[in-house]
Amino acid sequence: MAETEEKKTEERPKGDRPPREQREQRGTSGPPRGDRPPGDRGRSGPPGGDRGGRPQGGGDRGDRRGDGPPEIDIDKLIADSLYLDNQAHVIVSRMRDMDSGTRSQLRRLYNAVRRATRAVETERQHEFVMVRARLAYTIARHSLRSLDPLERLLLQVTRKNDSKGYERFRDLFEAIIAYNE
C-alpha cells in the first residue's frame, strides 16, 4: 500500500506541475474553486479570452469551420440582393459558432447605422466613420470576432462614400438582425 501512495506523489499532472496538494501548500493554486466565476476553469491566457484554440498572431483565418469569406465585396453587395442575403446568413452562423453576442448589442449598432443613413448627405460619411469606431469597440470589448467582416465592409463603404453603399450596408445589418432572432 505504501508503494501505491509513493507512485501517486511521484506522478505529475500535465504540464509538469506539482500535484494540487503541493501547489496549495505553496499557495500557487489560485483562488479556491468556489470563488471563481461560473465556467472559469483557471485557464491562463490573454485578457478577453481568445477561446476556441484559434491561432495567435493572425494565422490563416480561412480554415476554420463556418469562417466564410474573409471579406465582403461592396460592389457585389450593391449589385446582388442574393449575395447580401447569403452574407447575412454567413455572419449569423459565425456568430452562433464563435461568439456570445447579445441581440441588444446588435440592435444598438443597427440603430446607430439607421441614424447614420438618415443623416444629411454632407455629414453621412462622418456618421458612418463613428459607427465603425463604435463597431470596432463592441467587437473588441465583447470578443465578437464574427463581426470583423462587417467592420472591414464598413471601411470600404465609408471610403467609397456612396449613398447606395450606405443603404446596402444598412440592409445587410437589418438582415443579420432578422436572421439572428
MIDREN-490280 format. One record per residue (C-alpha): x, y, z; residue number from 1; residue in three letters. Coordinates in steps of 0.5 Angstrom, whole numbers, plus 500, padded with zeros to 3 digits. Layout:
BEGIN
X  Y  Z  NUM  ALA
...
//
This chain:
BEGIN
500  500  500  1  MET
506  505  501  2  ALA
508  503  494  3  GLU
502  506  491  4  THR
502  512  495  5  GLU
509  514  493  6  GLU
507  513  486  7  LYS
501  518  487  8  LYS
506  523  489  9  THR
511  522  484  10  GLU
506  522  478  11  GLU
505  529  476  12  ARG
499  533  472  13  PRO
500  535  465  14  LYS
505  541  464  15  GLY
510  538  470  16  ASP
506  542  475  17  ARG
507  539  482  18  PRO
500  536  485  19  PRO
495  540  487  20  ARG
496  539  495  21  GLU
503  541  494  22  GLN
501  548  490  23  ARG
496  549  495  24  GLU
501  548  501  25  GLN
506  553  497  26  ARG
500  558  495  27  GLY
500  558  488  28  THR
494  554  486  29  SER
490  561  485  30  GLY
483  562  489  31  PRO
479  557  491  32  PRO
474  554  486  33  ARG
468  557  490  34  GLY
471  564  489  35  ASP
471  563  481  36  ARG
466  566  476  37  PRO
462  560  473  38  PRO
465  557  467  39  GLY
472  559  469  40  ASP
477  553  470  41  ARG
483  557  472  42  GLY
486  558  465  43  ARG
491  563  464  44  SER
491  567  457  45  GLY
491  574  454  46  PRO
485  578  457  47  PRO
479  578  453  48  GLY
480  570  453  49  GLY
482  568  446  50  ASP
478  562  446  51  ARG
477  556  441  52  GLY
484  555  440  53  GLY
485  560  435  54  ARG
492  561  432  55  PRO
495  567  435  56  GLN
498  573  431  57  GLY
493  573  425  58  GLY
495  566  423  59  GLY
491  563  417  60  ASP
484  565  419  61  ARG
480  562  413  62  GLY
481  555  415  63  ASP
476  555  421  64  ARG
469  552  420  65  ARG
464  557  419  66  GLY
469  562  418  67  ASP
466  564  411  68  GLY
470  569  406  69  PRO
475  574  409  70  PRO
472  580  406  71  GLU
465  582  404  72  ILE
465  586  397  73  ASP
462  592  397  74  ILE
460  592  389  75  ASP
457  585  390  76  LYS
453  587  396  77  LEU
450  593  392  78  ILE
449  590  385  79  ALA
446  583  388  80  ASP
441  582  393  81  SER
442  575  394  82  LEU
449  576  395  83  TYR
447  581  401  84  LEU
443  575  404  85  ASP
448  570  403  86  ASN
453  574  407  87  GLN
448  576  413  88  ALA
447  568  413  89  HIS
454  567  414  90  VAL
455  572  419  91  ILE
450  570  423  92  VAL
452  563  423  93  SER
459  565  425  94  ARG
456  569  431  95  MET
453  563  433  96  ARG
459  559  433  97  ASP
464  564  435  98  MET
461  569  440  99  ASP
456  570  445  100  SER
454  577  443  101  GLY
447  579  445  102  THR
441  582  441  103  ARG
441  588  445  104  SER
449  590  443  105  GLN
447  588  435  106  LEU
440  593  436  107  ARG
444  598  439  108  ARG
449  598  433  109  LEU
444  597  428  110  TYR
440  603  431  111  ASN
447  607  430  112  ALA
447  605  423  113  VAL
440  607  421  114  ARG
441  614  425  115  ARG
448  615  420  116  ALA
444  613  414  117  THR
439  618  415  118  ARG
444  624  417  119  ALA
445  630  412  120  VAL
449  628  406  121  GLU
455  632  408  122  THR
455  629  415  123  GLU
454  622  413  124  ARG
461  620  412  125  GLN
463  622  419  126  HIS
457  619  422  127  GLU
459  612  419  128  PHE
466  613  421  129  VAL
464  614  428  130  MET
459  608  427  131  VAL
465  604  425  132  ARG
469  606  431  133  ALA
463  604  436  134  ARG
463  597  432  135  LEU
471  596  433  136  ALA
470  598  440  137  TYR
464  593  441  138  THR
468  588  437  139  ILE
474  588  442  140  ALA
470  589  448  141  ARG
466  583  448  142  HIS
470  579  443  143  SER
465  579  438  144  LEU
470  576  432  145  ARG
465  574  428  146  SER
463  582  426  147  LEU
470  583  424  148  ASP
468  582  416  149  PRO
462  588  418  150  LEU
468  592  420  151  GLU
472  591  414  152  ARG
466  592  410  153  LEU
464  599  413  154  LEU
471  601  412  155  LEU
470  600  404  156  GLN
463  603  405  157  VAL
466  610  408  158  THR
472  610  403  159  ARG
467  610  397  160  LYS
462  615  400  161  ASN
456  613  396  162  ASP
449  613  399  163  SER
447  607  395  164  LYS
453  603  399  165  GLY
451  606  406  166  TYR
444  604  404  167  GLU
446  597  403  168  ARG
450  596  409  169  PHE
444  598  413  170  ARG
440  593  409  171  ASP
446  588  411  172  LEU
445  589  418  173  PHE
438  589  418  174  GLU
438  582  415  175  ALA
443  580  420  176  ILE
438  582  426  177  ILE
433  579  423  178  ALA
436  572  422  179  TYR
439  573  429  180  ASN
432  573  432  181  GLU
//
